[in-house]
């Protein structure tokens, strides 16, 4: 079990055992300490930068990861990132339009 990443992060493919270990090592050496959401966001940014654009399956995975992220602000950012992708599928956009999160609904309306 990772202290920074829940099983959902591994299941989504955003982090692997190797990348999680790297972020945990860096986090342990960083002073002052930063919250886990900081490292999850860095891992997400690292993962997305490796791809020029997310594909349909990656959009679905990122959106679902955001919906289930305990940190609502981080989760909302993940969901919006998925919505802004060209390959964002219609079912994700429809779900986003009905989201309980106002920023997600606004992003879906664009």
Rosetta blueprint (number, residue, H / E / L):
1 X L
2 X L
3 X L
4 X L
5 X L
6 X L
7 X H
8 X H
9 X H
10 X H
11 X H
12 X H
13 X L
14 X L
15 X L
16 X L
17 X H
18 X H
19 X H
20 X H
21 X H
22 X H
23 X H
24 X H
25 X H
26 X H
27 X H
28 X H
29 X H
30 X L
31 X L
32 X L
33 X L
34 X L
35 X L
36 X H
37 X H
38 X H
39 X H
40 X H
41 X H
42 X H
43 X H
44 X H
45 X H
46 X H
47 X H
48 X H
49 X H
50 X L
51 X L
52 X L
53 X L
54 X L
55 X L
56 X H
57 X H
58 X H
59 X H
60 X H
61 X H
62 X H
63 X H
64 X H
65 X H
66 X H
67 X H
68 X H
69 X L
70 X L
71 X L
72 X H
73 X H
74 X H
75 X H
76 X H
77 X H
78 X H
79 X H
80 X H
81 X H
82 X H
83 X H
84 X L
85 X L
86 X L
87 X L
88 X L
89 X L
90 X H
91 X H
92 X H
93 X H
94 X H
95 X H
96 X H
97 X H
98 X L
99 X L
100 X L
101 X L
102 X H
103 X H
104 X H
105 X H
106 X H
107 X H
108 X H
109 X L
110 X L
